């Protein structure tokens, strides 16, 4: 989401604008660059800029500021950007939403972690605010041209398409923001590959299946990245890895780099289109989902921190974190649209998380119900009063009730609510009343105990012993 997506989109957009993931794990002591080093750097940068201009069919429109910076100067740059961020409320909302979704522990020092991570990772950067390219003074000279190829792609794109404004155009939609970040970083990564392939008679379009991880290195070698929560690792890498795969597919479908401007004129609108490029090529967009009637039922005393989009990427991250990658790969692509809101009663206090989610079909919604009810259970081991029905699931926690209900192809999730609140929410969107603990489906009923249910209240028709708890949940 961190953007969420920063839910996480917005949060990382500030820090990741143009940042390369090229890290030098064997760092030599930094020494101030000499005048000859600066002269060589400037000459090399100008040569690479000319090469990238030709490769991308993007003429250089204005002189580019260039400099060499130390690790401490890069750290100061990152801190300055964070301090100048006027949307502190959004960053706080993203933190609370990540906690509520279970993506990070409560109280996790997110800003400090991102600062340490980016200080470790950034070896070169193009800053669209100052229109300046700089490279870290600890980078290996043999790698500098490749780093330049990546970052100078951003510089050329900025001169032609004004990438800061282009991203800001969707800043109210975290999922769309992350999708545009994937266009920028994915295209810079593929352009870097084409730079390496120049003179060979081939290009990235001829590579059967692009694997950018081979060039960006083994992320497990990065101490900060390896120790980060899954959502940070995946969000950090998504624009580069999935973005590069998307860009390669788009270049193959068109006329290569000369047609690339069309992506800025008609950008992808969701991470789903990045993850499944044919959806973008076929014009398949997410369905519009509204939370407005649900939000009108939220009692006074709750303060809304943010209302935004989860998106397929972040949904996949949450499912993978709790159910594993195989289950996530199976369930997440059925995402068809959503809207979520995060509330709190007082600063740092309990939260109320509401999600209205649309799936591709009724059957997909039933399968999602089975999977996400498991996610909710795994998020909170203190649950009590668990109730599971074919399309309704709830339990109590010290921080409030957790509810999941699916009707047709839609699901509604509330975490931190009361039964009365959830009943009002369900009524607001025209669904029938929620099941209670005393009413059973037609016919005699029995109670079965699932392996993960310490306090189960699961009803199945008498004599039907062929369905496990999970199977019942997804029928």
KAURUR-V114563 format. One line per field, one symbol per residue. ss: DSSP state (A for helix, B for strand, O for the rest). phi: phi as a letter, one per 40 degrees, with the letter a starting at -180 (. if undefined). psi: psi as a letter, one per 30 degrees, with the letter a starting at -180 (. if undefined). A space follows every 10 residues. Layout:
ss: ???
phi: ???
psi: ???
This chain:
ss: OBOOOOBBOA AAAAAAOOBO OOOOOOOOOO OOOOAAAAAA AAAAAAAAAA AAAAAAOOOO OOOOBBBBBO AAAAAAAAAA AAAAOOOAAA AAAAAAAAAA AOOOOOOOOA AAAAAAAAAA AOOBBBBOOO OBBBBBOOOO AAAAAAAAAA AAAAAAAAAA AOAAAAAAOO OOOAAAAAAA AAAAAAAAAA AAAAAAAOOO OOOAAAOOOO OOAAAAOOAA AOAAAAAOOA AAAAAAAAAA AAAAAAAAAA AAAOOAAAAO AAAAAOOOOO AAAAAOAAAA AOOOOOOOOO OAAAAOOOOO OOBBBBBBOO AAAAAAAAAA AAAOAAAAAA AAAABBBBBB BBBBOOOOOO BBBBBBBBBO OAAAAAAAAA AAAAAAAAAO OOOBBBBBBO OBBBBBBOOB BBBBBBBOOB BBBBBBBOAA AAAAAAAAOO OOOOOOOOOO OOOOBBBBOO OOOOOOOBBB BOOOOOOOAA AAAAO
phi: .cb.dfbicc ccddcbcgcc ccbccbccdc bdcccccccc ccccccccdc ccccccfbcc cacbcaabbc dccccccccc cccccccccc ccccdccdcc cgcbccgccc cccccccccc ccbaabbccc fbbbbccccc dcccccccdc cccccccccc bfcccdcccb ccbccccccc cccccccccc cccccccdgc gbaccccdac bcccccgccc ccdcccccdd cccccccdcc cccccccdcc cccbbgcdcc dccccbccba cccccbdccc ccgcbcccbb bdcccccccc hcbccababc gcdcdccccc cbbgcccccc ccccdbiaab abbacadgcd bbbbbbbbbc acccccccdc ccccdcccca cccbfcbbbd baaaabbdch cbbaabbfbb bbbbbhcbdc ccccccccbg cccccbcbcb cdgcbbbbbc cbbcbcabbb ddgcbcbcdc cccbc
psi: eg.difggee efeefgjgkk gjkjfiklkk kkkleeeeee eeeeeeeeee eeeeefhjkk flkkkklkll eeeeeeeeee eeffjfieee eeeeeeeeee fgfllkgkie eeeeeeeeee ejflkkjfef hkklkkffkk effeeeeeee efeeeeeeee fifeeeeffg ffjeeeeeee eeeeeeeeee eeeeeffkff gllfffkejk ifffefljff fjeeeeflle eeeeeefeee deeeeeeeee eefbgaefgf ffefeilkfl feeefiffee fggjllkkkk feeefffklk fkkkelkake leeeeeeeee effleeeeee eeffkfllkl kkllelkgal ljkkkkkklf leeeeeeeee efeeeeeffj fgklhkkkle gkkllklfgl lkkkkkkbgk kkkkjgllee eeeeeeefgg llkkllffkl lklkllklkl fgjfilikkl kkfigfklee eefg.
